[in-house]
Amino acid sequence: MADEFDFSLFGDTVVRPATGETADPIEVLADKVVLLIFGAQWNQPSVKFNLKLGLFDSLANVPEEFEIVFCSMDRSEEEYNSFCAKMSWWCLPYAMPTLPKLITQYKAHALPHLVVIDKDGTIITMDGVQSLLGDPVGKSFPWRRIRLVDILPENYIIKKDGTEVQSPMSYLDDRHLMLYFAARSDDLSKEFTPWMTKAYNILKGKRGDDFELLYVSGDESEPAFEVFFGEMTCGAIAFDDSDAREALESRLDITGYPTLIMLGPKPEDDDDNFGDRPIINSEVRAVIENGDYMTDFPFYPKPYGDLCKTTDDINAHKCLIVFHEKGDEEEQFEVEYAARDASEEYRGGEFIKFYWAFDQEAGMAGSIWAACNLIESETPTMVLLDVKNDGAFYVSDETEITPETIKFFLMNYKSLPQGTI
């Protein structure tokens, strides 16, 4: 953790109010799991949650060395002193100058908020509140997510000469692996599956055995599974491996069908990504639908795209969108490449995806246009949308779209009036 975590966010000193002890953050937090808790005395859920945190802190059988750091969002120093007085864990001093950055970086928009940070500085979970409530004695602490390689079953099924046969999952260890979550009862799945199968066949013919695709069924019955799987040329996780199928859906946060996810090969070294397959792209469906699968394998996500065609989850990140339905072909081409270039040049501290939209009624573009109450114009309309921040959006008055004007908007959008979808 000492090599990667930005300890400057903690300032020069952390304190233990119960004892008056002070320390250098690096000295007491380095090479430990850190529980970063945001709360305030005025927030009753924070007060109740701190009681549970105190019980957890007193346990002797927690399996990993850790420290708790309290980040106060109290409204006055008097509240801070009163709330922290009996805390046995480390606290940041009141009104730390870096607190706004901590709040933004760790998305502390609701209280209490508990973030668990691993020894190497990576985030284990941003929803530590639920993790602690579900495991109050720390049996599974620090609540690292179960490895995909531990969820995948020992065998998968393939079709040979019209017969289903089992094959060891270990055969796929050195290959990229796509997982296709779908169900025959789902209309979008039935519509997308022929396109997915066509893409799979083309890629298989082009790439050979450096990747595989497995169907992960959401079907309600085995006969439905057999019918739908019969329309595919890929392999599958057996229908009776329901534990594996359900665990994969949970681990990969599958919220709807069809979803196509690309995983990397299993690392040879267990120290690499904890020996787990890396998640390369959770939105490969959009790649297939857009016909982009002939190049750029294994489809690392691009920070830009056409909003009218994408199936991205725009709730997961901020979006910069440029609408220009009235533009001619050349003007639209310039907008698209300005967005592409700006996305590659952008060096902000948080992920933003850059979109263009030239049909205000197509796909998600129409919904966003209406939700933001945008007005038709002969010139481009540029919007910053932040669904996760209570649906906030900001509209630029800039009509000349270049990489420079896009980046200027991103640096200054908070000075503009904020709307809410």
C-alpha positions as CSV (number, residue, x, y, z in Angstrom):
1,M,0.0,0.0,0.0
2,A,2.8,2.4,0.8
3,D,4.0,2.3,-2.9
4,E,0.7,3.1,-4.5
5,F,-1.7,4.9,-2.1
6,D,-1.6,8.7,-2.0
7,F,-0.9,9.3,1.7
8,S,-0.9,13.0,1.1
9,L,-4.7,12.7,1.2
10,F,-4.4,12.1,5.0
11,G,-2.2,15.1,5.6
12,D,0.7,15.0,8.1
13,T,-1.1,13.6,11.2
14,V,-3.8,11.2,12.3
15,V,-5.1,11.2,15.8
16,R,-6.7,8.8,18.4
17,P,-9.1,11.1,20.3
18,A,-9.6,8.5,23.0
19,T,-5.9,8.6,24.0
20,G,-4.7,11.8,22.5
21,E,-2.1,9.8,20.5
22,T,-0.9,11.3,17.2
23,A,1.1,9.6,14.4
24,D,2.4,9.9,10.8
25,P,-0.2,8.2,8.5
26,I,2.5,6.4,6.6
27,E,3.9,4.9,9.7
28,V,0.6,3.5,11.1
29,L,-1.2,2.6,7.8
30,A,1.5,1.3,5.5
31,D,1.1,-2.4,4.5
32,K,-2.2,-2.7,6.2
33,V,-5.8,-3.0,5.1
34,V,-7.4,0.4,5.8
35,L,-11.1,1.0,6.6
36,L,-12.0,4.5,5.6
37,I,-15.2,5.5,7.4
38,F,-17.1,8.7,6.5
39,G,-19.6,9.9,9.1
40,A,-20.9,12.7,11.2
41,Q,-22.6,13.2,14.6
42,W,-25.6,14.9,13.0
43,N,-26.2,11.8,10.9
44,Q,-28.1,9.3,13.0
45,P,-27.2,6.3,10.8
46,S,-23.5,7.2,11.3
47,V,-24.0,7.1,15.1
48,K,-25.6,3.7,15.0
49,F,-23.1,2.3,12.5
50,N,-20.1,3.4,14.7
51,L,-21.4,1.2,17.4
52,K,-21.1,-1.8,15.1
53,L,-17.6,-0.6,13.9
54,G,-16.5,-0.4,17.6
55,L,-17.6,-4.0,18.1
56,F,-15.6,-5.1,15.0
57,D,-12.6,-3.2,16.1
58,S,-12.6,-5.0,19.5
59,L,-12.4,-8.5,18.0
60,A,-9.2,-10.4,18.3
61,N,-9.8,-13.0,15.5
62,V,-10.0,-10.8,12.5
63,P,-7.7,-12.5,10.0
64,E,-5.8,-9.6,8.6
65,E,-4.0,-6.6,10.1
66,F,-6.0,-3.4,9.6
67,E,-6.6,0.1,10.7
68,I,-9.7,2.2,10.8
69,V,-9.5,5.9,9.8
70,F,-12.5,8.1,10.5
71,C,-13.2,11.0,8.1
72,S,-15.4,13.5,9.8
73,M,-18.1,15.3,7.9
74,D,-19.3,17.2,11.0
75,R,-20.5,20.7,10.6
76,S,-18.5,22.2,13.5
77,E,-15.4,21.4,15.5
78,E,-17.6,21.1,18.6
79,E,-19.6,18.3,16.9
80,Y,-16.4,16.7,15.7
81,N,-14.9,16.7,19.2
82,S,-18.0,15.3,20.8
83,F,-18.4,12.5,18.2
84,C,-14.8,11.4,18.1
85,A,-14.1,11.7,21.8
86,K,-14.4,8.0,22.5
87,M,-13.2,6.6,19.2
88,S,-10.3,4.1,19.7
89,W,-9.3,4.2,16.1
90,W,-7.4,6.8,14.0
91,C,-9.2,10.0,12.9
92,L,-8.3,12.7,10.5
93,P,-8.2,16.2,12.1
94,Y,-11.3,18.3,11.8
95,A,-11.9,20.1,8.4
96,M,-8.9,18.6,6.6
97,P,-8.2,20.6,3.4
98,T,-8.1,17.3,1.5
99,L,-11.5,16.1,2.8
100,P,-13.4,17.2,-0.4
101,K,-11.0,15.3,-2.5
102,L,-11.4,12.2,-0.3
103,I,-15.2,12.5,-0.5
104,T,-15.1,12.8,-4.3
105,Q,-12.5,10.0,-4.8
106,Y,-14.3,7.5,-2.6
107,K,-17.8,8.6,-3.5
108,A,-18.9,9.4,0.1
109,H,-22.3,10.9,-1.0
110,A,-24.3,9.2,1.6
111,L,-23.6,8.5,5.3
112,P,-22.3,6.4,6.7
113,H,-19.9,5.3,4.0
114,L,-17.1,2.7,4.5
115,V,-14.4,2.1,1.9
116,V,-12.0,-0.9,2.4
117,I,-8.6,-0.3,0.8
118,D,-6.2,-3.2,0.3
119,K,-2.5,-3.3,1.3
120,D,-1.4,-2.4,-2.2
121,G,-3.8,0.6,-2.4
122,T,-6.5,-1.0,-4.5
123,I,-10.1,-0.7,-3.4
124,I,-11.6,-3.9,-2.1
125,T,-15.1,-2.5,-1.7
126,M,-16.8,0.8,-1.8
127,D,-19.8,-0.7,0.1
128,G,-18.1,-1.7,3.3
129,V,-21.2,-0.7,5.2
130,Q,-23.2,-3.6,3.8
131,S,-20.2,-5.9,4.1
132,L,-19.9,-5.2,7.8
133,L,-23.6,-5.5,8.4
134,G,-23.6,-8.8,6.7
135,D,-20.4,-10.0,8.5
136,P,-20.3,-8.3,11.9
137,V,-17.6,-10.5,13.3
138,G,-15.3,-10.2,10.3
139,K,-15.3,-13.8,9.3
140,S,-14.8,-12.9,5.6
141,F,-12.8,-9.7,6.3
142,P,-11.5,-7.8,4.3
143,W,-14.4,-8.9,2.1
144,R,-12.4,-9.4,-1.1
145,R,-14.6,-10.5,-3.9
146,I,-14.4,-14.2,-4.7
147,R,-12.1,-15.0,-7.6
148,L,-13.7,-15.9,-10.9
149,V,-11.4,-18.8,-11.2
150,D,-12.8,-20.2,-7.9
151,I,-16.4,-19.8,-9.2
152,L,-16.0,-21.3,-12.6
153,P,-16.9,-25.0,-12.5
154,E,-14.4,-27.8,-13.1
155,N,-16.0,-28.6,-16.4
156,Y,-18.0,-27.0,-19.2
157,I,-20.0,-28.6,-22.0
158,I,-19.4,-28.5,-25.7
159,K,-21.2,-30.1,-28.6
160,K,-19.5,-32.8,-30.6
161,D,-21.4,-34.6,-33.4
162,G,-24.6,-33.4,-31.9
163,T,-23.8,-34.7,-28.5
164,E,-23.0,-32.7,-25.4
165,V,-19.7,-33.7,-23.8
166,Q,-17.8,-32.3,-20.8
167,S,-14.4,-30.6,-21.1
168,P,-12.1,-29.5,-18.3
169,M,-12.3,-25.7,-17.6
170,S,-8.5,-25.9,-17.1
171,Y,-8.2,-26.3,-20.9
172,L,-9.2,-22.7,-21.2
173,D,-6.7,-21.3,-18.6
174,D,-4.4,-19.7,-21.3
175,R,-7.3,-18.4,-23.4
176,H,-9.4,-15.2,-23.3
177,L,-12.9,-16.2,-22.1
178,M,-16.2,-14.6,-23.1
179,L,-19.2,-15.3,-20.9
180,Y,-22.6,-14.8,-22.5
181,F,-25.4,-14.2,-20.0
182,A,-28.8,-14.6,-21.6
183,A,-32.1,-16.5,-21.5
184,R,-34.5,-17.8,-24.1
185,S,-37.4,-16.2,-22.4
186,D,-35.8,-12.7,-22.9
187,D,-36.7,-11.1,-26.2
188,L,-33.5,-9.1,-26.4
189,S,-31.5,-12.3,-25.9
190,K,-33.4,-14.0,-28.7
191,E,-32.7,-11.1,-31.0
192,F,-29.0,-10.8,-30.1
193,T,-28.0,-14.4,-30.0
194,P,-27.9,-14.9,-33.9
195,W,-25.5,-11.9,-34.1
196,M,-23.4,-13.2,-31.2
197,T,-23.2,-16.6,-32.8
198,K,-22.2,-15.1,-36.2
199,A,-19.5,-13.0,-34.5
200,Y,-18.3,-16.1,-32.5
201,N,-18.0,-18.2,-35.7
202,I,-16.1,-15.4,-37.6
203,L,-13.7,-14.8,-34.6
204,K,-13.2,-18.5,-34.1
205,G,-12.3,-18.9,-37.8
206,K,-9.9,-16.0,-37.6
207,R,-8.3,-16.5,-34.2
208,G,-8.5,-20.2,-33.7
209,D,-8.0,-21.4,-30.1
210,D,-6.8,-18.3,-28.4
211,F,-10.3,-17.6,-27.0
212,E,-13.6,-19.3,-26.1
213,L,-17.1,-18.3,-25.4
214,L,-19.4,-20.0,-22.8
215,Y,-23.2,-19.5,-22.5
216,V,-24.2,-18.9,-18.9
217,S,-27.9,-19.6,-18.9
218,G,-30.6,-17.6,-17.1
219,D,-33.3,-20.0,-18.4
220,E,-36.0,-21.2,-16.0
221,S,-35.9,-24.8,-17.1
222,E,-33.5,-27.3,-18.6
223,P,-35.6,-27.9,-21.7
224,A,-35.5,-24.1,-22.4
225,F,-31.8,-24.2,-21.9
226,E,-31.4,-27.1,-24.3
227,V,-33.4,-25.4,-27.0
228,F,-31.5,-22.1,-26.7
229,F,-28.1,-23.7,-26.4
230,G,-29.0,-25.7,-29.5
231,E,-29.0,-22.5,-31.5
232,M,-25.4,-21.7,-30.5
233,T,-22.1,-23.0,-31.6
234,C,-20.1,-22.1,-28.5
235,G,-19.8,-24.0,-25.2
236,A,-21.8,-23.5,-22.0
237,I,-21.8,-24.0,-18.3
238,A,-24.1,-26.9,-17.7
239,F,-27.6,-26.0,-16.6
240,D,-27.3,-28.2,-13.4
241,D,-24.3,-26.1,-12.3
242,S,-26.8,-23.6,-10.9
243,D,-24.5,-22.5,-8.0
244,A,-21.8,-21.5,-10.5
245,R,-24.2,-19.7,-12.8
246,E,-25.8,-17.7,-10.0
247,A,-22.4,-16.9,-8.4
248,L,-21.1,-15.6,-11.7
249,E,-24.1,-13.4,-12.1
250,S,-23.6,-12.0,-8.6
251,R,-19.8,-11.6,-9.0
252,L,-20.0,-9.9,-12.3
253,D,-23.0,-7.7,-11.3
254,I,-25.3,-8.9,-14.1
255,T,-28.4,-6.8,-14.0
256,G,-30.0,-7.7,-17.3
257,Y,-29.9,-9.9,-20.4
258,P,-28.1,-10.2,-22.8
259,T,-24.7,-9.4,-21.3
260,L,-21.4,-10.4,-22.9
261,I,-18.2,-10.1,-20.8
262,M,-14.6,-10.6,-21.8
263,L,-12.2,-12.1,-19.4
264,G,-8.4,-12.3,-19.8
265,P,-6.5,-15.6,-19.5
266,K,-5.8,-17.0,-16.0
267,P,-2.4,-15.5,-14.8
268,E,0.4,-18.0,-14.4
269,D,1.6,-16.2,-11.2
270,D,-0.9,-16.1,-8.3
271,D,0.6,-12.7,-7.3
272,D,-0.8,-11.3,-10.6
273,N,-4.3,-10.1,-10.0
274,F,-4.5,-12.6,-7.1
275,G,-4.3,-15.3,-9.7
276,D,-7.7,-14.4,-11.1
277,R,-8.8,-13.8,-14.6
278,P,-9.0,-10.0,-15.2
279,I,-12.2,-8.5,-16.4
280,I,-11.3,-6.8,-19.7
281,N,-14.7,-5.5,-20.8
282,S,-18.2,-5.9,-19.4
283,E,-19.9,-4.4,-22.4
284,V,-18.8,-6.6,-25.3
285,R,-22.4,-6.7,-26.5
286,A,-22.0,-3.2,-27.9
287,V,-18.9,-4.2,-29.7
288,I,-20.8,-7.1,-31.5
289,E,-23.8,-4.9,-32.2
290,N,-21.7,-2.2,-33.8
291,G,-19.8,-4.7,-35.9
292,D,-16.4,-3.7,-34.4
293,Y,-15.3,-7.2,-33.5
294,M,-13.0,-7.8,-36.4
295,T,-10.3,-5.6,-34.9
296,D,-9.1,-4.6,-31.5
297,F,-9.5,-8.0,-29.9
298,P,-9.9,-8.5,-26.9
299,F,-11.9,-5.4,-27.0
300,Y,-10.5,-3.2,-24.2
301,P,-13.1,-0.5,-23.6
302,K,-12.7,2.7,-25.5
303,P,-13.3,6.0,-23.7
304,Y,-15.6,7.2,-26.5
305,G,-18.6,6.0,-28.5
306,D,-21.8,6.8,-30.4
307,L,-24.6,7.3,-27.8
308,C,-27.2,6.3,-30.4
309,K,-25.7,2.8,-30.7
310,T,-24.2,2.1,-27.3
311,T,-25.5,-0.3,-24.7
312,D,-23.1,1.1,-22.1
313,D,-24.3,1.6,-18.5
314,I,-24.2,5.4,-18.4
315,N,-25.2,5.2,-14.7
316,A,-21.7,3.9,-13.9
317,H,-19.6,7.0,-14.9
318,K,-19.8,10.6,-15.9
319,C,-20.5,11.2,-19.6
320,L,-19.6,14.1,-21.9
321,I,-22.1,14.1,-24.7
322,V,-22.2,16.3,-27.9
323,F,-25.5,16.4,-29.7
324,H,-25.5,17.7,-33.3
325,E,-28.5,16.3,-35.2
326,K,-28.7,19.4,-37.5
327,G,-25.1,19.2,-38.6
328,D,-24.1,18.1,-42.1
329,E,-21.9,15.0,-42.6
330,E,-18.7,17.0,-42.4
331,E,-19.7,18.9,-39.2
332,Q,-20.7,15.6,-37.6
333,F,-17.5,14.0,-38.6
334,E,-15.6,16.9,-36.9
335,V,-17.6,16.6,-33.7
336,E,-17.0,12.8,-33.5
337,Y,-13.2,13.2,-33.9
338,A,-13.1,16.1,-31.5
339,A,-14.7,13.8,-28.9
340,R,-12.3,11.0,-29.7
341,D,-9.3,13.2,-29.5
342,A,-10.5,14.9,-26.3
343,S,-11.0,11.4,-24.7
344,E,-7.5,10.4,-25.5
345,E,-6.0,13.7,-24.2
346,Y,-8.1,13.9,-21.1
347,R,-6.1,13.6,-17.9
348,G,-8.6,14.2,-15.2
349,G,-8.7,12.3,-11.9
350,E,-12.0,10.4,-12.6
351,F,-13.2,8.3,-15.6
352,I,-15.4,10.1,-18.1
353,K,-16.7,8.6,-21.3
354,F,-17.1,10.8,-24.3
355,Y,-20.1,10.4,-26.7
356,W,-21.5,12.0,-29.8
357,A,-25.2,11.7,-30.8
358,F,-26.5,12.7,-34.2
359,D,-30.0,11.3,-33.9
360,Q,-31.9,12.7,-30.9
361,E,-34.5,10.0,-31.0
362,A,-32.2,6.9,-31.3
363,G,-31.2,4.7,-28.4
364,M,-30.3,6.4,-25.2
365,A,-29.8,9.7,-26.9
366,G,-33.5,10.4,-27.1
367,S,-34.1,9.7,-23.4
368,I,-31.2,11.9,-22.3
369,W,-32.2,14.7,-24.6
370,A,-35.7,14.7,-23.2
371,A,-34.6,14.2,-19.5
372,C,-32.3,17.3,-19.8
373,N,-35.0,19.4,-21.5
374,L,-32.6,20.3,-24.3
375,I,-33.7,22.7,-27.0
376,E,-33.2,22.0,-30.7
377,S,-30.5,24.0,-32.2
378,E,-28.6,24.4,-35.5
379,T,-25.4,24.3,-33.5
380,P,-23.9,21.5,-31.3
381,T,-25.1,21.1,-27.7
382,M,-22.6,19.8,-25.2
383,V,-23.7,18.2,-21.9
384,L,-21.9,16.7,-18.9
385,L,-24.1,14.1,-17.3
386,D,-23.4,12.6,-13.9
387,V,-26.2,10.1,-13.2
388,K,-24.5,8.8,-10.0
389,N,-24.5,12.2,-8.5
390,D,-28.3,12.4,-8.2
391,G,-28.8,12.7,-11.9
392,A,-26.9,16.0,-12.2
393,F,-26.2,17.6,-15.6
394,Y,-24.6,20.7,-17.0
395,V,-25.1,22.3,-20.4
396,S,-22.3,24.2,-22.1
397,D,-22.9,27.4,-24.0
398,E,-20.0,26.6,-26.3
399,T,-21.0,26.0,-30.0
400,E,-17.6,25.4,-31.5
401,I,-16.6,21.8,-30.6
402,T,-12.9,21.1,-30.6
403,P,-10.7,19.0,-28.2
404,E,-9.7,22.2,-26.5
405,T,-13.3,23.5,-25.9
406,I,-14.4,20.0,-24.7
407,K,-11.5,19.9,-22.2
408,F,-12.2,23.5,-21.1
409,F,-15.8,22.6,-20.4
410,L,-14.7,19.6,-18.3
411,M,-12.5,21.8,-16.2
412,N,-15.1,24.4,-15.6
413,Y,-18.6,22.8,-15.8
414,K,-19.2,23.1,-12.1
415,S,-19.4,26.9,-12.5
416,L,-22.5,26.5,-14.7
417,P,-26.1,26.0,-13.5
418,Q,-26.8,22.4,-12.5
419,G,-29.9,20.6,-13.7
420,T,-31.2,17.3,-12.5
421,I,-32.8,14.6,-14.7
